[in-house]
């Protein structure tokens, strides 16, 4: 587990733009049971989360269509919530960071770490916006 003071600014990168942090398995299940679209960001302390995933997720919200619900779990911090979120992302293997779009509880779009690492945040945002335009 990472110290709270270390991850606080990393959490704020997403909560400051409206993402709700999920800390329990029940919170994850409740969030994904909602009707409509839900974006789930599996946050991480790694460099590609800081440089690519979080900025890309934030930029993607500057779109006419966007998910109705924005949630995040933190890998290495909220273990049970992260494991539960990842269970909803099967058949994709666990990866951090990752970003998933759900519609009415069904996974409809997935960005795994290998889609994020080494790619600019703008490209990640464009990928997500395309998914929003299709599913939101």
N, C-alpha and C positions, 0 to 999 in steps of 0.2 A: 504494500500500500504506500502511496505517495503522501507526503505531509500536506495537510490542508492549505498551508500558506504557499506551497509551491504551485498547487493547481488552481488556486483562487483566480488569478488573472486569466488562466486558460478556460475556466468555466465562464468567466465574465465575457469572454469573446463571443459567446453564443447567447448567454442569458440577457446581455445588454440589448440584443436585437429581438428578443421575444421568445427564445427557446426556454422550455420548461425542463428543469433537471428532474430525472427520474432516479430514485435511489433504491427502490424495492421491486421485487418481481411483480407484486400486485399493481404497482403504479405503471409498469410496462404493459401488463395485460390490459389494464383499464384504458391506457392511452391508445393502444392498438385496436381496442374494441369500438372505438368511436367511429361513427359514420363519417364519410368524406376522406380527405387525404391527410396523411400524417408523414412528416419528414423526420427520420430518426438519424441523428449524428452520433456515431460511436467516437467520442472524443478521446484524445491521447496526448501524452506529453512529448511525443516524438516531433522531430523537426518538420516532417511532411504534414502533420496536423496543423502546426503553427503557420507554415508558409503557404500551404495549399488547401487543406480541407476546410478549416474554419473560415478563412477569407473567402473561399469559393462558395461555401454554404451561405455566408452573409451576403455576398454579391448576388447570388441567385435569387434573393428575395426582391430584387429590383426588377420585377417582371409583372406584367398585367395579371397573369395567372400564377398563383402560388398555393402551397399547401395550407389547409385550414388549421392544422395543428403542427407545431414545431416542438420536438422533444430531443433530449440528449441524455446519454449515459456516458460515464467516464470509465474507460478501461483502466484497470489497475487501481481503481478507487472504489467504485460502486460495483463490486464483483457480481453479486447476485443479479442486480438489474442488468448489467452488461451481458451476463450469461443468458438471461431470459430474452433480451432483445435479439441476441445472436440466434437463439433457438427459433425465433420467428423468421430469421433470414435464411434458413436452410432452403436450398441445398448449398448455399455459398458457405465456404469455410470461414471460421472466425478470422477477422483481420481488424487491425487498428492502425489508423482510423478507417472508418467506412461510413457510407451514407446510403440510407435506404428510403425509398418512397413506398408507402402503403396506401392502398385505396380500399376503403371499407374492410380493413383488416388483412387484405391480401397484398403480398409483396408484388409490386409492379415495376420497380426499377432499383438497380443496385450498383453502387460504386465501391469496389473493393480497394484495398490499399494499393494494389498494383495499377489501378486506374488513377490513383491520386498521386502517388510518389513520383517526383520528377516532372509533373505536369503543372503548368501555371494555374493559379487560382482562377483566372479568367476562363480557361478551358473547362475547368470543373464547373464553374457557374453556368457556362453555356450548355454543358451536358445536362445539368439539373433543370435549367429553364426549358430545354427541349422536352424533358420528361414532364414538367409542370404543364406545358402547353398541350401535351397529349393526354394527361390523366387528371388534371385539376379543372 
